[in-house]
Every structure is written in C-alpha cells, then in structure tokens.
Amino acid sequence: MTNHVCSECGRPLDSHDRHVRFRLPDPVAAASDQEATAGTWMSHDDPNISVMMQVPNVGPFVRCLLPIQLTGGFTITFGVWLAVHPDDLQRAFGTWWEPEYSELVLDGYLANELPVWGLLGAPAHAHVVNEDHTPVIDRSSVPLLSRLLTQEQAHEELLASLPDRKAC
C-alpha cells in the first residue's frame, strides 16, 4: 500500500499540488459594490471564470497563474489578478482568442495578497507559456516575489495558511 501522507509535514499528499484561485482582485473585493459596480466589464458573466475585468474607479485586471514550487517536488499555483494599464487590457482582449495570444506579455502589479507573504502591489511580469492557459507570472523586481518564483519553498507554512481543500 502506498503512503498517502507527506513524510515532511504529515498532511495528505493530495493537499500539496493545488490550484488556488482568487475570485476577485483585492481592490475590487474592497469596493462597496465589488464586481456589481455600475459600468464593470468582465470577460465572462461570473468573476470565478472571468480572465479579464475592468471596474470603474478601481482599474483593469487580467488573470494570471503564479506557481510556487514547494519542497518535495510539489507546486501550489495561484490564479491571481494582475493590475494592468488599460491599453494592456485592450491588447490582451484583442489577442486572447487569436493566434497572437501566444506572444502576449504583460507587466503590472499583483492585485491579490498571497497567503504568508502578502505582496499586494508587487510589480510582476507575465507571459503566455501555454496557449490554453492564462499567462504565467515569471519574474518581479521585488526580491521576495522573485525568490518565490525561482526557488523552492518549504511547504508547511503555506499549506497551513490555505483553506481546507474542500473549501477551495
């Protein structure tokens, strides 16, 4: 019988490789009407599946993936929002479903606070790695975010900060 528990932290192994999706950018979540603000545009009817949104007096956002490599060969991938310039949102929208999407590059600011590390507002760079997925954040000028993107992280503190898998 295979051991289904991590020898490092004692948690079930299936809780180590996870995708955690933020429903809204933090500035939108803090707005009184959130995504229901008059004049809000989203790429889909539901913010859970939207990949782009613009909220008046808050800003434009594009969903990106932010992978964190954990010790033991595991990965937590956050589905975060990147605050972008309005021109970049228009460019993303114009290419999202086109062959040119594979060349999309975005520079912006992390619009979600990450568990354990925070980093809301950290500059981030994203590009398309797989045409069937949202862009991936791969670098930042902020040393902490840069380390998170390039070095393995001990997994216990992060896993302990995430909601129960059933709640995600």
C-alpha positions in Angstrom: 0.0 0.0 0.0 1.3 3.5 -0.9 1.9 6.0 1.8 -0.6 8.9 1.1 0.8 11.2 3.8 3.8 13.6 3.5 6.8 12.5 5.5 7.8 16.1 6.0 4.6 17.6 7.3 2.1 14.7 7.8 -0.5 16.3 5.6 -2.3 14.2 2.8 -0.2 14.3 -0.3 -3.2 15.4 -2.4 -3.2 18.7 -0.5 0.3 19.6 -1.8 -0.2 20.1 -5.5 -3.1 22.6 -5.6 -4.6 25.4 -7.6 -6.0 28.3 -5.5 -8.0 30.8 -7.5 -8.7 34.3 -6.2 -12.3 35.2 -7.1 -11.6 39.0 -7.4 -8.7 41.3 -7.3 -8.3 42.6 -3.7 -9.1 46.3 -4.7 -12.4 45.1 -6.3 -13.2 42.9 -3.3 -12.7 46.0 -1.1 -15.1 48.2 -3.2 -18.6 48.6 -1.8 -20.3 47.0 -4.9 -17.4 44.8 -5.9 -17.9 43.3 -9.4 -21.5 44.7 -9.4 -20.2 48.3 -9.6 -22.1 50.1 -12.4 -20.0 50.0 -15.6 -18.0 47.0 -14.7 -16.9 44.8 -17.6 -15.8 41.2 -17.3 -14.8 38.7 -19.9 -17.4 36.3 -18.6 -20.6 36.6 -16.6 -19.1 35.2 -13.5 -15.9 36.5 -11.9 -14.9 33.0 -10.9 -14.4 32.1 -14.6 -13.5 35.6 -15.9 -10.0 36.2 -17.2 -10.3 39.9 -17.6 -12.2 42.7 -15.9 -12.3 46.4 -15.6 -14.0 48.2 -12.7 -14.7 51.9 -12.9 -12.5 53.9 -10.4 -10.7 50.7 -9.5 -8.9 49.6 -12.6 -8.3 46.9 -15.3 -7.1 43.4 -14.4 -6.0 40.2 -16.2 -6.0 36.8 -14.5 -2.6 35.1 -14.4 -1.0 32.0 -12.9 1.6 32.3 -10.2 3.3 29.0 -9.5 5.2 28.4 -6.2 7.5 25.4 -6.2 7.4 23.6 -2.9 9.9 21.2 -1.3 9.3 17.6 -2.2 8.5 18.4 -5.8 5.1 19.9 -5.2 3.5 23.1 -6.6 0.9 25.5 -5.4 -0.4 27.5 -8.3 -2.3 30.7 -7.5 -4.8 32.1 -10.0 -4.2 35.7 -9.2 -5.2 39.0 -10.8 -2.6 41.3 -12.3 -3.5 45.1 -12.3 -2.5 46.3 -15.8 -2.6 49.5 -17.8 -5.9 50.0 -19.7 -4.1 49.7 -23.1 -2.7 46.3 -22.0 -6.2 45.1 -21.1 -7.3 46.1 -24.6 -4.3 44.3 -26.1 -5.0 41.2 -24.1 -8.7 41.2 -25.1 -7.8 41.7 -28.7 -5.5 38.7 -28.8 -6.9 36.3 -26.2 -8.7 34.0 -28.6 -6.3 34.6 -31.5 -3.0 33.0 -32.6 -1.2 36.2 -31.4 -2.1 35.3 -27.9 1.0 33.1 -27.7 3.1 36.3 -27.8 1.2 38.2 -25.1 3.4 39.7 -22.5 2.0 41.8 -19.6 3.6 44.0 -17.0 1.6 45.1 -14.0 1.1 44.8 -10.3 -0.1 41.8 -8.2 -3.7 42.6 -7.3 -4.1 39.8 -4.7 -2.3 39.4 -1.4 -0.7 36.0 -1.2 -1.1 33.9 2.0 2.0 34.1 4.2 3.9 36.6 2.0 1.4 39.4 1.2 3.0 41.2 -1.9 -0.2 43.1 -2.9 1.0 45.7 -5.4 4.3 44.0 -6.2 5.4 44.6 -9.8 5.2 41.4 -11.9 5.9 40.3 -15.4 3.8 37.6 -17.1 3.8 35.8 -20.4 2.0 33.0 -22.2 3.6 29.7 -21.6 0.7 27.5 -22.9 -1.9 28.9 -25.4 -4.7 27.0 -23.5 -3.9 28.7 -20.1 -3.8 32.2 -18.7 -0.4 34.0 -18.7 2.2 32.9 -16.1 3.9 35.3 -13.8 7.6 34.5 -14.1 9.5 37.5 -12.6 9.4 40.5 -10.5 11.7 43.3 -9.4 10.7 42.7 -5.8 13.3 40.3 -4.2 10.8 38.3 -2.2 8.4 37.6 -5.2 11.5 36.9 -7.4 12.6 34.3 -4.8 9.1 32.7 -4.7 9.2 32.4 -8.4 12.6 30.9 -8.7 13.4 28.9 -5.5 11.7 26.0 -3.8 9.8 27.0 -0.7 9.2 24.9 2.5 5.6 23.8 2.2 4.3 23.5 5.7 3.7 27.3 6.4 2.0 27.8 3.1 -0.2 24.7 3.2 -1.2 25.6 6.8 -2.3 29.1 5.6 -4.6 27.8 2.8 -8.3 27.0 3.3 -9.2 23.3 3.6 -9.1 21.8 0.1 -12.9 21.2 0.3 -13.4 25.0 0.8 -11.4 26.0 -2.3 
